Each structure stands twice: as structure tokens, then as C-alpha cells.
């Protein structure tokens, strides 16, 4: 009896659907009805592939934001990792070049985290500086040149299919599952909520807040680098301007997914919903031939509207429960 | 890690434990904060198995002492001995690992997380790959909650619990560790009587296991039912450590207050002017009900009650920060509708708020700018430009009246001592030429010298014809400064006393609902 009850609540913990999914599904339904091609398998897998770049970064960003921080340098890290992974291929081989690209993201995440921890400067400022500085490094390294992948296997990977889905979609979905597990089931994940929810209490409870934050910056650095590399496999090339404004799209997706800017609340499932919502809106409006500039206007308005509704709904539901 | 109770001792063994060397000894602890000596050579002993009550007015140093014990602050001088050995705590975790647990007065929980997660915060049971062992977590948390008699589930979100239940979660947290010393800092402030009974059971249970309990409270009845010994702090110094059974409430009060309350010049009731402020049947949801009182010109009315009794809420309503459900407010005999602070200011009301730093001051602004803030209409010229000379005039006038000791008008408010900060806030409101001045906890966190200056100031202002309403949780302050005292209990006026004939006992009874 108690056992079934326990497994039931355990299940319910996994299946709490973040409210953004209602919106995401409504959008999908809307475009299914209003356009001819939206619901085609080819288009849907296309959306998954297109969203995988922002999606991967958003996984890491969710962790950092739940933790009460933010990372604005992800767009620049996308360009750095892509340039290294493509540019070094002919010198050291494809796999080592990819490893260097990923390593650069993790290392920059470590640096961001250490600076935030040791100086106490706000993460917004530290990573804003990193965003500008790392972009500069990319230009230094590439001499403003685009690189083309000499290894065809590299660019083939970006276009390949596995079990009927684009491989990159699998990569994104796979990491989504992993990060969901990390945030719901591991001590590290739970501590991220604690630190973001009440930093003072977390310190008092003996959580090593500084180290914990550094690890999370390394996670987002890894995902930004991975996103840069997968993006360059799709293009078979890297450009020094790759990933511009990605930090903004990522934060938009994460916030749409219900993660609080102040930290302490949010979920990977919500972020997945937010990422898909943006992907579906862009794709659907494209199919409806809405001019690109209007798409931006609509997306901006939707972001504000969704968060406003969320706020109203949450306020209504947050009355005290007397046990 | 998990709660495994230490051996329960027989009565004889307990007696023996208590007679032995003290479990915990604080020796000559001194702590200074910028501008204030918070603790001056404080020594305190706690024996195993005893409840040691710690008393003192607000600001006497109790909380600071306990924060030093729990590793939140470090002493400037003095030593802590635990079981005969000198210990030193740089952070709360070290203290906790040594067996000293402080149950915080300000709740330090994560509202977005579940009860069980909060209980185990920082010590979540770990499985393979760093996963959380949810079953163990929930089972142990449920067990602890059961021993505490809590009816909520370990899975409930803390943010949705009542304040009292959150307090129980804080207590549950202490029981996860096997503590040697547990400090309760005003644990009953938000508890109902039934919950109090449970808490006292828990505390007695702890002492039977040989734990030393430090119990901080204002409430005499609790201290006399619960404690074995008590120590009184006043102005950062120990004024005495006594066996509870060998003393009386009067004796303790004497030690706490330390000075006689006589010597204040009281005036006959006839000397007051006409009624300036009258409140009739004011009601606001569950915060307060049917509150009625009058304040005459030249009169200081004190409002006394426990935290949460509705005092601040009444003041906020008068100032237009809350909308009442029923009742009327009259100023100079005229019914007024005050829906926002500007309307209140226009009617001659001024409110010196409860928390100086959050509500009273813009800390990063200069004293002069802070003081002219409520009176900007008076210092702007044509086209809305500020007139620096008029601003300076305000500063000059009130810095003098209030004897403000600031490095200059351009000094930032954040750099002043608490007493001088409060003077800036008072000056800001005096600049609006109010007829009715409301002061909410005017001397909270202020050193003794500035306290009496502010008390004198309040008397002077009243003598100059202002109607003054003072809200305070400090009995000596209320009794020392007021002509009349209103006692609030659970949002109702439980007594309206003439200060001349008022005794502390009657006041305590009124605010406790007796």
C-alpha cells in the first residue's frame, strides 16, 4: 500500500507538466490547422534539428539560472568552440579538435565561475565581460576568416539521420534526459535549487556554494561549446560571428519554460517546452510567410504575455496551505 | 546523519550530568560592530541536560551572542569551550559538526523546496552517482515530523506552509544531527498554545538525552515553566546568572531593565490639546479588528503588543499603505479617506517606519537628500528644478534640532550609526511639518545613548504640540515615553491604560490575552 503510494508520488514528481507545454501544444495545434505542411514528419524533425542548438545551450543555462546566476557569454563560446573544432581539424585530427573545442567551453565556464565566486562580482557583469572578450578572442584566432571543415565525415554527421530522426535531435533529446535526471534526482541538482532559492540558508546548511556555482558554469560552458560544434557540423564550416544573440534566445527559451531570473525555481522539462515553443513559432510563421521582422515583434510580445499570464496564475495558486 | 537518539538517562544520572563540568562555556566574549559594542566580556555556562534561559531586551546582545556560538559571527575577544576543549567556528557548518545547532529566529528555509529537502538541506542522503536517496530522505523526514507531532507531509513545499509550521521545519532540521547544544531563539513567537506544548515536550526530551538547551525568550511564563537556570543580558553585559527556582519575575525584570522608570515628568490629562487623530472600529481582514483609539495634541500614545499583533498594520493603514475593510479615521474631527501616502502627508501625518534600512532611508544617498525627500515640493523652484539652498536649509535646521552627528550633509546615510540614521528619518518627516507623528519601533537596533536621545526627542515633540503614536515591543520604552498605552492582542485592543497607573504585570497580561 505505502509502496504503491510512494511509487505513485515518485511518478507524479516526474510527470508534473510545466505550464508552458500547454502553450507549446496550442501553437502546434494552431499551425497544424492553419498551414498545410506544419504537421508533416519532415517538418517536425526539421524543427527538432533547428532547435537543437539553442536547446543544448538552454539545458546548461537552466542549471545556471536555477542556481541564481546567468551566463551571457554562451554565444561567444559557440563561436570559439566551433572555430577551434573546425580550424584545428587539419592539424590534429577531427576528434582531438572537437575535444579542444569542448574543453575551451568548459575552461571558460570554470573561469567565469571562479571570477564570480572569488570576486563576488555579479554573474551578469562577469559573463557580459566574457561575452565581449571571448568574441574578441575568436576574431584574434580566426583572423576574421571563416573555416571550412576538411573532414567530410564532420559535416556528414550534422546532416545524418539515426533511427528516423536527425542525429543532432537525438543528441539534444539525450542530453535533455540526462539533465532532467541531474536536476531532479541528484544531490548536485537539488543543491542548485537550494542555492538559488535562499543562498543564505544554503550557506548555513553547509552547502559549498562557491564550488557548486563553478561546476554549474562549467556545465553551461560545455553545452555552449557542444552547441557550437553541432552547429558547425550542420554548416560544414565556422564563422567568427557564429552564435551572436544566442544568449538572448537561450534566456528567452529558459524563462518561457518557467525558470525564474532570480533563481530557485525552474525545470529542464519547462525549458524543453520553451525551446520547442520558440522553434514551432518561428517555423510555423515562416510557413505562413509572415515577414521575418514581424516574427521578431510577435515573439517579443509573446514572451511578455506568457510571463504575465504565468505571474497571474501563480499568484492565484500560492495561497498558504494550512496543514 | 540520521536521527539516532542518544541514551536516555535516568533522573539520578541526569542530576550527576548537570553537576559535572559545564558542557559549554563561553568565556569573556566581546564583539563590536562599527559604532556599537554589542557584547562586552560576556561569560555563560551551559550544563548538559539543563535548559538555560537567556533574557534581555531587544538589542541587549542575545542574538549576537548566539550567532557567535553558532559560527555566524566571530568574536573579537574571548573563547568558547565545548566539553572542556577550546573550539573555534569559522562558519555555521563547523559549529553544527561540533554539535551546536541554532534554530534561527529569522527563518532560513528555501521556500521552493519540499519540507524533507529543507530538513536535510546541505546533507541530502546520497546514493550511487550522487543521486538523492528519496526514500530514505522522506522516511527519515516523516519520522522526525512525527516525533514533533507535525501534520504536514515531508513532500509539501515549504513556501506553502504557515509560519508556525515553517518554525517546526526549522526545529526538525536540528534533530537530524545528534546535537550537544541546541539554541532556540524566540521559538514561540509564531506558535499557537497547542504547538507550544509540543515544543516544550521536545525540549524536555532533548534535555533527557543530555543535550544542553539555550532558550531565548521574552516571555516570563515560558521561562519559568521551562528553564533550570537563567542569565540576563543588558546592554551587551551579563547582569546575573540565577537558578530559576530561586528568583521571581520581578527580580528578573529588575535585572533586565536595570534602571528605574521613575523620574519622568508626567502632565495632567487636562494639559493636552484637542483630539488630533481618532480611529473608530478600524478593521482590516485577519490583521486587526475593531481598533478604536484617540490621540490628542501634545500626547504620546504607546502601542504595545507582540510581533504579529497588528501594530504595524494599523500604522500602515493610517498612512494609506493598506486599505481598511471597515471603520473610520478622523483627523481634527473630520472623517478622512487616506488611500495613499501622499494623501496622508497632505493631512499632516508622518510615519517613521519599522525598518530603517529597508523602508526609511535610501542608504546610498546623502543625509541631505534623504532629509528633503518627503518635502521635495517645498524645495523645487520654477520648472521643477531643485533648489540646493532650500535643501541645505532643511538639513541645517533638523540636523540641529535632532543633534545629528554626521560628517556633513553630503555623508551617505549608509555610513552613519543606527541612531544617527534614525535621526535622519525623523528629520525627513519633521520637515513635512506634521501634526501627527507615528513612530514604529523608533529605537530598534540602536545603542543605548541614542535611544534615550530619541526618547527625549519624542517627549519634546509632544510638548511642542504634536500628537505622537509610538509602536514598540520594548516595555521600558513604551512605559517610559508614553502618556497612555494601548495593548494589542491578536489584532484587538486588549487594554487602554493611563501610563501613570500602569504596571508591567497588567501590560504583560493584556498583550498575552489574559
Interface residues (C-beta under 8 A of the other chain):
Chain A: X6 X9 X10 X185 X186 X187 X188 X190 X191 X193 X194 X197 X198 X200 X201 X202 X203 X204 X205 X206 X207 X264 X265 X318 X319 X320 X321 X322 X323
Chain B: X72 X91 X92 X93 X96 X104 X108 X109 X110 X111 X112 X113 X117 X121 X122 X123 X124 X126 X129 X130 X131 X132 X134 X135 X138 X150 X151 X152 X153 X155 X156 X159 X160 X161 X162 X165
